[in-house]
């Protein structure tokens, strides 16, 4: 899946040591996908990442752009034990 990173997402990717292939996994095979509560153009893809101690990666992206634009990416502590 083609995507581009916002400046914010690119910085978070490096700071949080998130691998780009994990983003691709979350976008192409999410364990859960949710709409954003505020912006209908924004989606949240969640994926359990085995190599990261089974933490849940949340990828927030604009689904209406081509390619999709990643807004933010982080491990969501609130989702621990929920997926």
C-alpha positions in Angstrom: 0.0 0.0 0.0 1.3 3.4 -1.0 1.4 6.1 1.7 3.2 9.2 2.7 4.3 10.4 6.1 3.5 13.8 7.5 6.4 15.6 9.2 4.9 14.7 12.6 4.6 11.0 11.7 8.1 10.8 10.3 9.5 12.3 13.6 7.4 9.9 15.7 8.5 6.9 13.6 12.1 7.6 14.4 11.7 8.6 18.0 9.5 5.6 18.8 11.7 3.1 16.8 8.7 2.0 14.7 9.6 0.1 11.6 7.9 1.2 8.3 6.9 -2.4 7.6 4.8 -2.4 10.7 2.9 0.6 9.3 2.4 -1.3 6.1 1.1 -4.4 8.1 -1.3 -2.2 10.0 -2.6 -0.5 6.9 -3.0 -3.7 4.8 -4.0 -6.2 7.5 -5.3 -4.3 10.5 -6.6 -6.3 13.5 -9.1 -3.4 14.0 -9.9 -0.3 12.1 -11.8 2.6 13.6 -13.1 5.9 12.3 -11.8 9.1 13.9 -14.2 10.6 16.4 -13.7 14.1 15.0 -12.7 13.9 11.3 -14.6 11.6 8.9 -11.7 11.5 6.5 -9.4 10.1 9.2 -9.1 6.4 10.1 -7.2 4.5 12.8 -5.6 1.1 11.9 -4.6 -1.0 14.8 -2.2 -4.0 14.6 -0.6 -6.2 17.2 3.1 -6.3 16.6 4.6 -9.6 17.8 8.2 -8.3 17.4 7.4 -5.4 19.7 6.3 -7.5 22.7 2.8 -7.8 21.2 2.2 -4.1 21.7 -0.6 -2.5 19.7 0.4 -0.1 16.9 -2.0 2.7 16.1 -1.6 4.3 12.7 -3.7 7.4 12.2 -4.1 8.3 8.5 -6.2 10.3 6.1 -8.0 7.7 3.9 -9.3 10.3 1.4 -5.9 11.2 -0.1 -3.9 9.4 -2.7 -1.6 8.0 -1.5 -2.9 7.8 2.1 -1.3 10.3 4.4 -0.1 9.0 7.8 -0.8 11.7 10.4 0.6 9.9 13.5 1.8 6.5 14.6 2.3 5.2 18.1 2.0 2.2 20.4 -1.3 2.6 22.1 -1.0 1.6 25.7 -4.8 1.9 26.2 -5.4 -1.0 23.9 -3.2 -3.5 25.8 -5.2 -6.7 26.4 -8.0 -5.5 24.1 -6.9 -7.1 20.8 
